[in-house]
Amino acid sequence: MAARDGNVRPEQAPSVPTKTKERTIPATPLTLIAVIDGLRPAALSASNTPFLSRLADEGCSYDCAVATFPALTRANAATLATGCHPGRTGIFGNRVWHHALGHIDTADAADVRRFRGVGAMPQATIAEKLGRLGRGATIIGNGSAGCTYLLNPGSDGGHGARIASVGPESEVYRSVPSSAMAALEDLGPRPASDDEALEWAVAAGVVSITTEAPDLVIFWSGQPDTAHHYTGLTSATSAEAIRRVDQAVRTLHGAALDTGRECNLILTADHGFCETLESVELTETLNQIADRTGLPSNGFVPTFNCGAVFGYFEPDTPLPLRASVASQIAQEPWAGPVFCADAYCPDAAFPLSLAAGGDSPFTPDLIITMRTDPADQAGPTDPPARALHARASGTRALSGVHGTVHPADMRIPLILHGPAFAPRTRRALPAGPADIAATAYTLVTGELLDDADGRVLTESLRDGGPAPSAVEETIQRGDACVTLSRVDGRSYLLGGVTGQQNWTG
């Protein structure tokens, strides 16, 4: 049987399949992707996260893994699910806008279904593709119902199971086999508190692993993101949330080993975090800019996404007028790097194609990231970096923020542990959610993920060959700059900063 210390060795795998309950346990390893929402690399330590730290020591760790841009939850969920960046999925953030549907809240599964109904996220997820191949895939989400849905909307049609511990009752179980339902019902109803539903989700994951023996499990923890937003990154509540997710991953990993099966575990996050430097109400300011440039009423629609604001023009807005709005916003004291559609990008902004390639018609016209405190521009550290929080007038201020392009928001942990991966290895290459999707699919099927933006992380594999080279480039626009790294023809946004040293509101 596999070692209970989590250090799985190939020679310890069972030579013949074993059986648990009704399902034959495959001799092939389980691929388990654990996404810890908002977990900063700086939060990993032997004292804070003893299990995750041990995985990092024993497995292959990436020191320069980054979220897909924008560093927002549902954008990264869609990328992890499909292997495609937001420029192709059209899922750019937690709140988006569509000229016919209005504002879409991607935390709401019903809203996401409506958005997909007009063509967003046309790609099949890896869970759906595995289902079509007769492979088992289970998604367990402790984030919003919309996030869990994005990880495998194909489960509505029977391709892979989906279990949501947060959201309406109608979203709790999708395509869950009857053989697992009895054991899941024994868990009782989900707790009323979304926070307390984390442990229920873990228990559901254990049931799925031991009863159905899927080939792929994606487990998404909504903590510590919620704690960070509402109580700050260094609060006792956040520290406790991090302790709980460490135990959650330990429990799921142990459940796989207890079946006598090996486990290839990929541990990551969807974004990093900054402390809120100040929460800025921007509705009136953006309306004034639109008025000054001569835009008609409702000619510019802002959509607020924590550390970023998406801007949408009416389709018939002249290009010079769009460029004027982008230029004025980029010069605002609260604005960090501003990304603008290439066709009318002014000198003060960055072409959107630098950070979000693709041709989705749902791409925002502007992505305005908020200014960050440049005192620490090196990356995710403790004490945390600080950033401005963008909010609509009258909405709640948050204590923690993400969605900017500060390295602390962009940087995520990435740990790969198990028999497929090189032991005790650190990599300085960039990697991200699209690469995780491509790598997981290849682990399960032995084939490449078709039409994916991500690359298989061959340098993380045992005998995977030499690591590719990376080339960095820093691009300056006005007083802002962004740094990109390119590997095998793929581009990674490492971070960006503004030159102004202090925010003066």
C-alpha positions in Angstrom: 0.0 0.0 0.0 1.1 3.6 -0.6 3.0 5.3 2.2 0.7 7.2 4.6 3.2 10.1 4.8 2.0 11.2 1.4 5.3 10.3 -0.3 4.0 7.9 -3.0 6.5 5.6 -4.6 5.9 3.6 -7.8 7.0 0.3 -6.3 4.3 0.6 -3.7 1.4 0.6 -6.2 -0.8 -2.5 -6.1 0.1 -5.0 -8.8 -3.6 -5.8 -9.4 -6.7 -3.7 -9.1 -8.5 -3.7 -5.7 -12.2 -3.2 -5.1 -13.9 -0.6 -2.9 -17.7 -0.9 -2.4 -19.2 -1.4 -5.9 -16.5 0.0 -8.1 -13.2 -1.7 -9.2 -10.3 0.6 -8.3 -8.0 1.1 -11.4 -4.3 0.3 -11.1 -3.7 3.7 -12.8 -3.1 6.7 -10.6 -5.9 9.2 -9.8 -5.2 12.7 -11.1 -6.3 15.1 -8.4 -6.3 18.9 -9.0 -6.8 20.9 -5.9 -7.5 24.6 -6.4 -7.2 26.7 -3.3 -9.0 30.0 -4.1 -6.8 33.0 -3.3 -3.9 31.0 -1.8 -0.7 33.1 -2.0 2.6 31.3 -2.4 3.9 33.4 0.6 1.3 31.7 2.8 2.9 28.3 2.4 5.2 27.4 5.3 5.9 24.4 7.5 3.9 26.1 10.3 1.0 27.4 8.3 0.6 24.5 5.8 2.5 21.5 7.0 1.0 19.1 4.5 1.2 21.4 1.4 4.8 22.4 2.4 5.8 18.7 2.5 4.2 18.2 -0.9 6.3 21.1 -2.2 9.5 19.6 -0.7 8.9 16.1 -2.0 7.5 17.0 -5.4 8.0 19.5 -8.3 7.4 23.1 -7.4 7.1 26.2 -9.7 8.5 29.5 -8.3 7.1 31.6 -11.2 3.6 30.1 -11.8 1.0 32.8 -12.6 -2.7 33.2 -13.0 -4.2 33.7 -16.4 -5.0 37.4 -17.0 -7.2 38.8 -15.5 -6.4 37.4 -12.1 -10.0 36.8 -11.2 -11.7 33.6 -10.1 -14.1 32.7 -12.8 -11.7 33.7 -15.6 -9.2 31.2 -14.2 -11.9 28.6 -13.6 -12.9 28.6 -17.3 -9.2 28.4 -18.3 -8.5 25.5 -16.0 -11.5 23.7 -17.3 -10.8 24.1 -21.0 -7.1 24.8 -21.3 -8.1 28.0 -23.2 -7.4 31.6 -22.1 -10.2 34.2 -21.5 -9.6 35.7 -24.9 -11.1 32.5 -26.3 -13.6 31.5 -23.6 -15.0 35.0 -23.2 -15.1 34.4 -19.5 -13.0 37.4 -18.3 -14.2 38.0 -14.8 -16.6 37.6 -12.0 -18.9 40.3 -13.5 -19.1 40.9 -17.2 -21.5 42.7 -19.5 -23.3 41.7 -22.7 -25.1 44.2 -25.0 -28.3 42.0 -25.0 -28.2 40.3 -21.6 -26.9 43.2 -19.5 -24.7 42.5 -16.5 -23.8 38.8 -15.9 -22.7 37.5 -12.5 -20.6 34.5 -13.2 -21.0 33.4 -9.6 -24.5 32.5 -10.6 -24.8 29.2 -12.6 -28.1 30.4 -14.2 -26.3 33.6 -15.4 -23.4 31.6 -16.8 -25.9 29.3 -18.7 -27.5 32.4 -20.2 -24.1 33.7 -21.2 -23.1 30.4 -22.7 -26.4 30.4 -24.5 -25.3 33.4 -26.6 -21.9 31.7 -27.4 -19.6 32.3 -24.5 -17.2 29.5 -23.5 -17.9 27.3 -26.6 -15.1 24.9 -25.7 -15.7 21.5 -24.2 -14.0 21.1 -20.8 -11.4 18.4 -20.1 -14.0 16.7 -17.8 -16.5 16.6 -20.7 -13.8 15.3 -23.1 -12.9 12.6 -20.6 -16.5 11.6 -20.3 -16.9 11.2 -24.0 -13.9 8.8 -23.8 -15.5 6.8 -21.1 -13.2 8.2 -18.4 -14.5 9.2 -15.0 -14.3 12.8 -14.0 -15.7 14.4 -10.8 -15.8 18.1 -10.0 -16.3 19.2 -6.4 -16.8 22.9 -5.8 -16.8 24.9 -2.6 -16.7 28.2 -4.5 -19.8 29.7 -6.0 -22.2 27.6 -8.0 -21.2 29.5 -11.1 -17.6 28.6 -10.5 -18.4 24.9 -10.1 -20.6 25.0 -13.2 -17.8 26.6 -15.2 -15.4 23.7 -14.3 -17.7 21.3 -16.1 -20.9 22.6 -17.7 -21.0 19.3 -19.7 -22.2 17.6 -16.6 -25.6 18.9 -17.4 -25.5 16.5 -20.3 -24.1 13.6 -18.4 -20.4 14.1 -19.1 -18.7 13.8 -15.7 -20.2 14.4 -12.2 -20.4 17.8 -10.5 -21.0 18.4 -6.8 -21.5 21.9 -5.5 -21.4 22.6 -1.7 -22.4 26.3 -2.3 -25.4 27.6 -4.2 -29.0 26.6 -4.8 -30.2 23.1 -4.1 -30.8 22.5 -7.8 -27.0 22.8 -8.4 -25.8 20.4 -5.7 -25.7 17.2 -7.7 -25.3 16.9 -11.5 -24.7 13.6 -13.2 -23.7 11.9 -10.0 -24.0 8.1 -10.4 -26.7 6.4 -8.3 -24.0 4.1 -6.8 -22.5 7.3 -5.2 -25.7 9.0 -4.3 -26.6 6.8 -1.3 -23.2 7.5 0.3 -23.5 11.2 -0.4 -27.0 11.4 1.1 -25.5 9.8 4.2 -23.5 13.0 4.6 -26.7 14.9 5.3 -27.7 18.3 4.0 -25.0 20.9 3.2 -24.4 23.4 6.1 -26.3 26.6 5.8 -23.0 28.6 6.0 -21.0 28.6 2.8 -17.9 28.7 5.0 -18.8 25.5 6.9 -19.6 23.8 3.6 -15.9 23.3 3.0 -15.7 20.2 5.2 -18.9 18.9 3.6 -17.3 19.3 0.2 -14.2 17.4 1.4 -16.4 14.6 2.7 -18.2 14.5 -0.7 -14.8 14.3 -2.4 -13.8 11.3 -0.2 -17.1 9.5 -1.1 -16.5 10.2 -4.8 -12.9 9.0 -4.7 -13.6 5.8 -2.8 -17.0 4.9 -4.4 -16.6 5.9 -8.0 -12.8 5.8 -8.5 -12.8 8.6 -11.1 -9.7 9.2 -13.3 -9.8 12.9 -12.6 -11.0 14.9 -9.6 -11.0 18.7 -9.5 -11.6 20.0 -6.0 -12.1 23.8 -5.7 -11.9 25.4 -2.2 -13.6 28.7 -1.7 -11.3 29.5 1.2 -9.1 31.4 2.0 -10.5 33.8 -0.7 -13.6 34.7 1.3 -11.7 35.2 4.5 -9.1 37.4 2.7 -11.7 39.6 1.1 -13.6 40.3 4.2 -11.1 40.1 7.1 -7.7 40.8 5.4 -4.8 38.6 4.5 -3.2 38.5 7.9 -6.3 38.1 10.1 -6.9 35.2 12.5 -9.8 34.2 10.3 -7.6 33.9 7.2 -5.0 31.9 9.1 -7.6 29.5 10.2 -9.0 29.2 6.7 -5.5 28.3 5.4 -5.1 25.7 8.1 -8.4 24.1 7.1 -7.5 23.9 3.4 -4.2 22.3 4.3 -6.2 19.6 6.1 -8.7 19.4 3.3 -6.0 18.5 0.7 -4.4 16.0 3.1 -7.8 14.3 3.6 -8.5 14.0 -0.1 -5.0 12.8 -0.9 -5.2 10.3 1.9 -8.5 9.0 0.7 -6.9 8.2 -2.7 -4.0 6.4 -1.1 -6.4 4.4 1.2 -7.9 2.7 -1.8 -4.4 1.3 -2.6 -4.2 3.7 -5.6 -1.4 6.1 -6.4 -2.3 9.8 -6.7 -0.8 12.5 -9.0 -1.7 15.6 -7.1 -1.6 19.1 -8.7 -2.0 21.9 -6.1 -2.6 25.4 -7.3 -4.7 28.6 -6.9 -6.6 30.9 -9.2 -5.0 34.2 -8.2 -2.9 35.8 -5.5 -3.9 38.7 -3.3 -3.0 42.2 -2.1 -4.2 44.0 1.0 -6.6 46.9 0.2 -4.7 50.2 0.3 -8.0 52.1 -0.2 -11.4 51.3 -1.6 -12.3 53.8 -4.3 -15.8 54.5 -5.6 -15.4 55.0 -9.3 -18.9 55.2 -10.8 -19.1 59.0 -10.8 -15.5 59.4 -12.0 -16.0 57.1 -15.0 -19.2 58.8 -15.9 -17.4 62.2 -15.8 -14.7 60.9 -18.1 -17.3 59.6 -20.5 -19.1 63.0 -20.5 -15.9 65.0 -21.1 -15.0 62.9 -24.2 -18.4 63.4 -25.7 -19.8 59.9 -25.3 -23.6 59.7 -25.3 -25.5 58.6 -22.2 -24.8 55.0 -21.4 -22.2 54.9 -24.1 -19.6 53.4 -21.7 -20.6 50.6 -19.3 -18.2 49.9 -16.4 -18.2 46.5 -14.7 -16.4 46.2 -11.4 -14.2 43.3 -10.6 -12.4 44.1 -7.3 -8.9 45.1 -8.5 -10.1 45.8 -12.1 -12.8 47.5 -14.0 -14.0 46.3 -17.4 -15.2 48.9 -19.8 -17.7 48.3 -22.7 -18.5 50.8 -25.4 -21.7 50.8 -27.5 -20.9 49.0 -30.8 -21.2 52.1 -33.0 -18.8 54.2 -30.8 -16.1 55.8 -33.1 -12.6 54.5 -32.6 -11.0 57.9 -31.9 -13.6 58.4 -29.1 -12.8 55.0 -27.6 -9.1 55.9 -27.7 -9.7 59.2 -26.0 -11.5 57.5 -23.1 -8.8 54.9 -22.7 -6.1 57.6 -22.7 -7.8 59.7 -20.0 -8.4 56.7 -17.8 -4.8 55.6 -18.1 -3.7 59.0 -16.7 -6.0 58.9 -13.7 -4.1 58.7 -10.3 -6.0 55.6 -9.3 -5.3 53.6 -12.5 -2.7 51.0 -12.9 -1.8 49.5 -16.3 -4.8 49.9 -18.7 -5.3 47.3 -21.5 -7.2 48.4 -24.6 -8.4 46.8 -27.8 -5.5 46.8 -30.3 -7.6 48.6 -33.0 -7.6 51.9 -31.0 -5.1 51.5 -28.2 -3.5 54.9 -27.3 0.1 55.4 -26.3 -0.8 55.5 -22.6 -2.4 52.0 -22.6 -1.3 48.5 -23.4 -2.6 46.5 -26.4 -5.0 43.9 -25.0 -3.5 41.2 -27.2 -0.3 41.3 -25.0 -2.2 39.8 -22.1 -5.4 38.3 -23.6 -5.0 36.8 -27.0 -8.0 35.3 -28.8 -10.9 36.5 -30.8 -13.9 36.1 -28.5 -16.6 38.6 -29.2 -17.2 38.9 -25.4 -13.8 40.5 -24.7 -14.1 43.8 -22.9 -13.1 46.9 -24.8 -11.0 48.1 -21.8 -9.5 46.3 -18.8 -8.5 48.9 -16.3 -6.4 47.5 -13.5 -6.0 49.4 -10.3 -2.9 51.2 -9.0 -0.8 49.2 -6.6 1.7 50.2 -3.9 5.1 49.8 -5.6 7.0 49.5 -2.3 7.3 45.8 -3.0 7.4 45.0 -6.7 9.3 41.7 -6.4 6.3 39.4 -5.9 4.1 37.8 -3.3 5.7 38.4 0.1 4.8 38.9 3.7 3.8 41.5 4.7 1.4 41.5 1.7 1.6 44.0 -1.1 -1.2 46.6 -1.2 -3.5 47.7 -4.0 -6.6 49.9 -4.6 -10.0 48.3 -4.6 -12.4 49.5 -7.3 -16.1 49.5 -6.5 -19.3 50.9 -7.7 -20.7 53.7 -5.7 -22.5 52.5 -2.6 -21.1 49.0 -2.6 -19.1 47.4 0.2 -15.4 48.0 0.7 -13.2 44.9 0.8 -10.1 44.2 3.0 -8.3 42.1 0.4 -8.2 42.7 -3.3 -7.1 40.9 -6.5 -7.4 41.5 -10.2 -4.6 44.0 -10.5 -1.4 43.1 -12.3 0.8 43.4 -9.3 3.0 40.3 -9.1 1.4 39.5 -5.8 -2.0 39.2 -7.5 -0.6 37.3 -10.5 1.6 34.8 -8.7 0.1 31.5 -7.7 1.5 28.3 -6.1 2.0 25.3 -8.3 3.0 22.0 -6.8 3.0 18.7 -8.7 3.4 15.5 -6.5 3.1 11.9 -7.3 4.6 9.0 -9.3 4.4 11.0 -12.6 6.4 13.9 -11.4 10.1 14.6 -10.8 10.8 14.5 -7.0 12.4 17.3 -5.0 12.6 19.6 -8.0 12.1 23.4 -8.3 11.4 25.1 -11.6 11.8 28.8 -12.4 9.7 28.6 -15.6 6.3 30.3 -15.7 3.3 28.1 -15.9 -0.5 28.6 -15.4 -4.0 27.2 -15.4 -4.0 26.4 -19.2 -0.9 24.3 -18.7 -2.4 22.5 -15.8 -5.4 21.5 -17.9 -3.1 20.3 -20.7 -0.9 18.3 -18.3 -3.8 16.7 -16.4 -5.4 15.6 -19.7 -2.2 14.0 -20.9 -1.7 12.3 -17.5 -5.1 10.6 -17.7 -5.3 9.8 -21.5 -1.7 9.8 -22.7 -2.8 12.1 -25.5 -2.4 15.8 -26.1 -5.3 18.2 -25.3 -6.6 19.4 -28.7 -6.8 23.1 -29.4 -5.5 24.1 -26.0 -3.6 27.3 -25.2 -1.6 25.5 -22.5 1.5 23.3 -22.8 2.1 20.0 -21.1 4.6 20.7 -18.3 7.0 18.0 -19.5 9.8 19.5 -17.3 7.8 18.5 -14.3 7.6 14.9 -15.3 10.0 12.1 -14.3 12.4 11.7 -17.3 10.4 14.5 -19.0 13.5 15.9 -20.7 15.2 19.2 -20.4 13.3 22.3 -19.5 12.5 24.8 -22.3 13.9 28.3 -22.1 12.0 31.4 -21.2 12.5 34.9 -22.6 11.3 37.9 -20.6 10.3 41.3 -21.9 9.3 44.4 -20.1 7.0 46.9 -22.0 6.6 50.5 -20.9 3.6 52.7 -21.6 3.4 56.1 -19.8 4.4 55.6 -16.2 3.3 51.9 -16.2 5.1 48.8 -17.3 4.3 45.1 -17.6 6.6 42.1 -17.8 5.9 39.1 -19.9 7.7 35.8 -20.3 7.5 33.6 -23.4 8.0 29.8 -23.4 7.4 27.6 -26.4 5.5 30.3 -28.2 3.2 30.9 -25.2 3.0 34.2 -23.3 2.7 34.6 -19.6 2.0 38.0 -17.9 4.2 38.0 -14.8 3.1 41.3 -13.4 2.9 45.1 -13.9 3.4 48.2 -11.9 3.0 52.0 -12.1 5.7 54.5 -11.5 3.8 56.8 -9.2 5.1 56.1 -5.7 2.1 56.9 -3.6 -1.7 56.9 -4.0 -3.1 60.3 -3.2 -6.9 60.1 -3.2 
